[in-house]
Amino acid sequence: MKCLITGASSGIGKDMAKYLSSLGYQVIMVSSDKEKLELASKNVKNSKIFVSDLRKENDVDKLCDFILEEKPEVVINNAGFGAFGFYDEINEDREIEMIKLNVICLHKITRTCLQYMEGVHNSYILNVASLAGLMPGGPMLSAYYATKSYVRSYTLGIYKELQRKNKDVNISVLCPGPVNTNFNKVAGGHFSVKSLSSEYVSEYAIKKMFKKKLVIIPGLSSKLAFFFSRFLPIKLLLSITFKIQHKKR
Ligand SMILES: NC(=O)c1ccc[n+]([C@@H]2O[C@H](COP(=O)([O-])OP(=O)(O)OC[C@H]3O[C@@H](n4cnc5c(N)ncnc54)[C@H](OP(=O)(O)O)[C@@H]3O)[C@@H](O)[C@H]2O)c1
C-alpha cells in the first residue's frame, strides 16, 4: 500500500506521514525544501521523498506524471499556506503563488488521481481545506479563505459526480480550525484562539478518511463554530471573523 502526501516536510502533512507509515503504508513525502523533507522523512519508516515546488506549473506536471507511474492508493493534497493582512498590505505575487499552490496544484493532482483511481479498489483522495473554507469570507486572510472555499466546493462537487457514476474512489475534505504548526509563521500572524495539535488533527483526519467521511472537522469548538455560523447573518459573521483575525496582528 502506497500513499503520497504533499506538504509533508512539516505540520499536518508530516504527522500524517508518520501515522500512515505506522499503519504499514509506504509514504511518498513531497515538499519544495529538500533539507526539511530529508529531516522529516528520518522519522517516517518506509518513506521516500519527492522535491517539488508546487507553485510552479512545470513541477506540478512532473509530480502528476510521477503519480501516474506510482499510482498511490491514498493521495493527500495538503501543501498550502496563507497570507495575512489587509488586501493592500499583502504582496500580490505572494498571493498569486498561494492561489497556484492551494488551488491550481490541488486541482491538477485531484484530476490526475481520478484518472487511475477509478479502477483501484479502496482508493482515497483527501483534500486539505480549512474551517475557513466553510465560512462566507475571511477578512484579513481574504484570498486564503477564498482558496479554501474552492477546495471545499470542488471536492464536494467531485464527490457527488463519483457517486452518480458509481465510481469506487473516496474523496474527502479536511476542514480544521487553528492547528499548531508553522502555518502562522508563514502567514505572518499568530493565533488568538486555542489551537489543536497537529498530531491529533492528522490522526483524526486519516481515521475519518478511511471511514469515508465527506467533510472532516476535527475538534468540538470547530464543529460548533461551523454549526452556529450557518444561522448567523453574513455581515455579522464577517464582523466576528474580522475581530478574530485582526487580533492575530
Ligand atoms: N495550521 C492551521 O491552523 C491550519 C488550519 C486549517 C488548514 N490548514 C491547512 O493545512 C495544510 C498544512 O499546513 P500546516 O498547518 O501543516 O502548515 P506548515 O507546517 O507550514 O506546512 C505546510 C506544508 O506545505 C509545504 N509547502 C509550502 N509551500 C510549498 C510549495 N511551494 N511546494 C510544495 N510544498 C509546499 C511546506 O513544505 P516546504 O516549505 O518544505 O515546501 C510544508 O510541508 C495547509 O493546506 C493549510 O492551509 C492549516
The ligand as an SDF file (V2000), in Angstrom:
LIG
                    3D

 48 52  0  0  0  0  0  0  0  0999 V2000
   -2.3240   25.2520   10.8080 N   0  0  0  0  0  0  0  0  0  0  0  0
   -3.5710   25.6270   10.7150 C   0  0  0  0  0  0  0  0  0  0  0  0
   -4.1280   26.2970   11.5850 O   0  0  0  0  0  0  0  0  0  0  0  0
   -4.3940   25.1670    9.5380 C   0  0  0  0  0  0  0  0  0  0  0  0
   -5.7970   25.2530    9.6500 C   0  0  0  0  0  0  0  0  0  0  0  0
   -6.5660   24.8590    8.5770 C   0  0  0  0  0  0  0  0  0  0  0  0
   -5.9740   24.3620    7.4220 C   0  0  0  0  0  0  0  0  0  0  0  0
   -4.6110   24.3030    7.3370 N   0  0  0  0  0  0  0  0  0  0  0  0
   -4.0300   23.7920    6.0820 C   0  0  0  0  0  0  0  0  0  0  0  0
   -3.2390   22.6650    6.3880 O   0  0  0  0  0  0  0  0  0  0  0  0
   -2.2600   22.4940    5.3460 C   0  0  0  0  0  0  0  0  0  0  0  0
   -0.9150   22.2140    6.0040 C   0  0  0  0  0  0  0  0  0  0  0  0
   -0.4900   23.3560    6.7030 O   0  0  0  0  0  0  0  0  0  0  0  0
    0.2450   23.3050    8.1140 P   0  0  0  0  0  0  0  0  0  0  0  0
   -0.6400   23.9620    9.0940 O   0  0  0  0  0  0  0  0  0  0  0  0
    0.7480   21.9410    8.3980 O   0  0  0  0  0  0  0  0  0  0  0  0
    1.4250   24.3390    7.8490 O   0  0  0  0  0  0  0  0  0  0  0  0
    3.0060   24.1310    7.6560 P   0  0  0  0  0  0  0  0  0  0  0  0
    3.5860   23.4870    8.8620 O   0  0  0  0  0  0  0  0  0  0  0  0
    3.5090   25.4730    7.2410 O   0  0  0  0  0  0  0  0  0  0  0  0
    3.1140   23.0980    6.4450 O   0  0  0  0  0  0  0  0  0  0  0  0
    2.9130   23.4970    5.1080 C   0  0  0  0  0  0  0  0  0  0  0  0
    3.4990   22.4520    4.1840 C   0  0  0  0  0  0  0  0  0  0  0  0
    3.2750   22.8920    2.8220 O   0  0  0  0  0  0  0  0  0  0  0  0
    4.5090   22.8000    2.1300 C   0  0  0  0  0  0  0  0  0  0  0  0
    4.6580   23.7970    1.0660 N   0  0  0  0  0  0  0  0  0  0  0  0
    4.6200   25.1360    1.2020 C   0  0  0  0  0  0  0  0  0  0  0  0
    4.9130   25.7190    0.0120 N   0  0  0  0  0  0  0  0  0  0  0  0
    5.1300   24.6890   -0.8620 C   0  0  0  0  0  0  0  0  0  0  0  0
    5.4820   24.6480   -2.2340 C   0  0  0  0  0  0  0  0  0  0  0  0
    5.6640   25.7610   -2.9540 N   0  0  0  0  0  0  0  0  0  0  0  0
    5.6570   23.4340   -2.8140 N   0  0  0  0  0  0  0  0  0  0  0  0
    5.4920   22.2970   -2.1050 C   0  0  0  0  0  0  0  0  0  0  0  0
    5.1620   22.2750   -0.8080 N   0  0  0  0  0  0  0  0  0  0  0  0
    4.9780   23.4670   -0.1950 C   0  0  0  0  0  0  0  0  0  0  0  0
    5.5800   23.0590    3.1880 C   0  0  0  0  0  0  0  0  0  0  0  0
    6.8030   22.4710    2.7630 O   0  0  0  0  0  0  0  0  0  0  0  0
    8.1250   23.2730    2.2810 P   0  0  0  0  0  0  0  0  0  0  0  0
    8.1570   24.5830    2.9690 O   0  0  0  0  0  0  0  0  0  0  0  0
    9.1960   22.3250    2.6800 O   0  0  0  0  0  0  0  0  0  0  0  0
    7.9670   23.3630    0.7820 O   0  0  0  0  0  0  0  0  0  0  0  0
    5.0020   22.3000    4.3760 C   0  0  0  0  0  0  0  0  0  0  0  0
    5.3700   20.9410    4.3020 O   0  0  0  0  0  0  0  0  0  0  0  0
   -2.3140   23.7610    4.5050 C   0  0  0  0  0  0  0  0  0  0  0  0
   -3.0230   23.5000    3.3210 O   0  0  0  0  0  0  0  0  0  0  0  0
   -3.0810   24.7480    5.3770 C   0  0  0  0  0  0  0  0  0  0  0  0
   -3.7620   25.7080    4.6240 O   0  0  0  0  0  0  0  0  0  0  0  0
   -3.8230   24.6760    8.3660 C   0  0  0  0  0  0  0  0  0  0  0  0
  1  2  1  0
  2  3  2  0
  2  4  1  0
  4  5  1  0
  4 48  2  0
  5  6  2  0
  6  7  1  0
  7  8  2  0
  8  9  1  0
  8 48  1  0
  9 10  1  0
  9 46  1  0
 10 11  1  0
 11 12  1  0
 11 44  1  0
 12 13  1  0
 13 14  1  0
 14 15  2  0
 14 16  1  0
 14 17  1  0
 17 18  1  0
 18 19  2  0
 18 20  1  0
 18 21  1  0
 21 22  1  0
 22 23  1  0
 23 24  1  0
 23 42  1  0
 24 25  1  0
 25 26  1  0
 25 36  1  0
 26 27  1  0
 26 35  1  0
 27 28  2  0
 28 29  1  0
 29 30  1  0
 29 35  2  0
 30 31  1  0
 30 32  2  0
 32 33  1  0
 33 34  2  0
 34 35  1  0
 36 37  1  0
 36 42  1  0
 37 38  1  0
 38 39  2  0
 38 40  1  0
 38 41  1  0
 42 43  1  0
 44 45  1  0
 44 46  1  0
 46 47  1  0
M  CHG  2   8   1  16  -1
M  END
$$$$
